[in-house]
Amino acid sequence: MSFSPSSRALVLSAVACSSGSLDQLVYTMDYLNRAWPSDAEFEWAVQYLLGTGLIEERAPLRFRLTKQGKKLWKRTRGKGVITRFIDLVDLLPSGEQAAWTLDREAYNAAIHDYAGS
């Protein structure tokens, strides 16, 4: 299954702009994009970002940029959110998906808690 490369850019941006905890990622994705990827799309984006070495999981459902991820993020500094997403999509390296599985219940609960619905 394949999803939009912009989802990878959104998750990378959310990791870069937050503490990296799941609840903060949900908040930040909403702030940046006024939407969240589906649980399947979020999982796909994280698998890609882990597989390309741009992020790492430092605790369950808690992420941070790697040295490589920080370098990529800095390349888009000083740009608006939309331009940054477009640039990130173009700059994202090709790579393999990491073997990682999202706790869908936790992801959907984080969205529910944030959105209050």
C-alpha positions as CSV (number, residue, x, y, z in Angstrom):
1,M,0.0,0.0,0.0
2,S,1.3,3.5,-0.8
3,F,0.2,6.9,0.4
4,S,1.0,10.5,-0.4
5,P,4.6,11.5,0.2
6,S,3.2,14.6,1.9
7,S,2.2,12.4,4.8
8,R,5.9,11.5,5.3
9,A,6.7,15.2,5.2
10,L,3.9,16.0,7.7
11,V,5.1,13.3,10.2
12,L,8.7,14.4,9.9
13,S,7.7,18.0,10.5
14,A,5.6,17.1,13.5
15,V,8.5,15.2,15.0
16,A,10.8,18.2,14.4
17,C,8.3,20.7,15.9
18,S,7.2,18.7,19.0
19,S,8.5,16.6,21.9
20,G,7.8,13.6,19.6
21,S,5.3,11.9,22.0
22,L,2.2,10.6,20.3
23,D,-0.2,13.2,21.8
24,Q,2.2,16.0,20.7
25,L,2.5,14.6,17.2
26,V,-1.3,14.6,16.9
27,Y,-1.5,18.2,18.1
28,T,1.3,19.3,15.9
29,M,0.0,17.6,12.8
30,D,-3.3,19.4,13.3
31,Y,-1.5,22.7,13.8
32,L,0.6,22.2,10.7
33,N,-2.0,20.7,8.4
34,R,-5.4,20.9,10.1
35,A,-5.8,17.2,9.7
36,W,-4.2,13.9,10.7
37,P,-3.2,11.0,8.5
38,S,-5.3,7.8,9.0
39,D,-3.7,5.3,11.3
40,A,-2.6,3.2,8.3
41,E,-1.0,6.3,6.6
42,F,0.7,7.4,9.8
43,E,2.1,3.9,10.3
44,W,3.4,3.9,6.7
45,A,5.0,7.3,7.1
46,V,6.7,6.3,10.4
47,Q,8.0,3.0,8.8
48,Y,9.5,5.1,5.9
49,L,11.1,7.7,8.2
50,L,12.5,5.0,10.5
51,G,13.7,3.0,7.4
52,T,15.5,6.0,5.9
53,G,17.1,6.9,9.2
54,L,15.4,10.3,9.5
55,I,13.7,9.6,12.8
56,E,14.2,7.1,15.7
57,E,11.8,5.7,18.3
58,R,13.4,6.5,21.6
59,A,10.5,5.0,23.6
60,P,7.3,3.4,22.5
61,L,5.4,5.9,20.4
62,R,8.0,8.7,21.2
63,F,10.2,9.8,18.3
64,R,13.0,12.3,17.6
65,L,14.9,13.4,14.5
66,T,18.2,11.6,13.9
67,K,21.3,13.6,12.9
68,Q,20.4,12.9,9.3
69,G,16.8,14.0,10.0
70,K,18.0,17.3,11.6
71,K,20.2,18.0,8.6
72,L,17.3,17.5,6.2
73,W,15.0,19.6,8.4
74,K,17.5,22.5,8.5
75,R,17.7,22.5,4.7
76,T,14.1,23.8,4.6
77,R,14.5,26.5,7.4
78,G,13.0,29.9,6.9
79,K,10.1,28.8,4.7
80,G,6.4,28.8,5.2
81,V,4.6,25.5,6.2
82,I,3.3,24.7,2.7
83,T,6.6,25.5,1.0
84,R,8.5,23.5,3.6
85,F,6.2,20.5,2.9
86,I,6.8,20.7,-0.8
87,D,10.5,21.0,-0.3
88,L,10.6,18.1,2.1
89,V,8.7,15.9,-0.3
90,D,11.3,16.7,-2.9
91,L,14.2,16.2,-0.5
92,L,13.1,12.9,1.1
93,P,15.5,10.1,0.2
94,S,14.4,6.8,-1.2
95,G,14.6,3.9,1.1
96,E,13.0,0.9,2.6
97,Q,10.2,0.7,5.1
98,A,11.2,-0.3,8.6
99,A,9.5,-3.2,10.3
100,W,7.4,-1.2,12.7
101,T,3.8,-1.5,13.8
102,L,1.6,1.3,15.1
103,D,-0.6,0.7,18.1
104,R,-3.7,1.8,16.3
105,E,-5.8,2.0,19.5
106,A,-3.3,4.4,21.0
107,Y,-3.1,6.5,17.9
108,N,-6.9,6.8,17.6
109,A,-7.2,7.5,21.3
110,A,-4.7,10.3,21.0
111,I,-6.8,11.8,18.2
112,H,-10.0,11.3,20.2
113,D,-8.5,12.9,23.3
114,Y,-7.2,15.9,21.4
115,A,-10.3,16.5,19.2
116,G,-12.7,15.7,22.1
117,S,-15.0,13.7,19.9
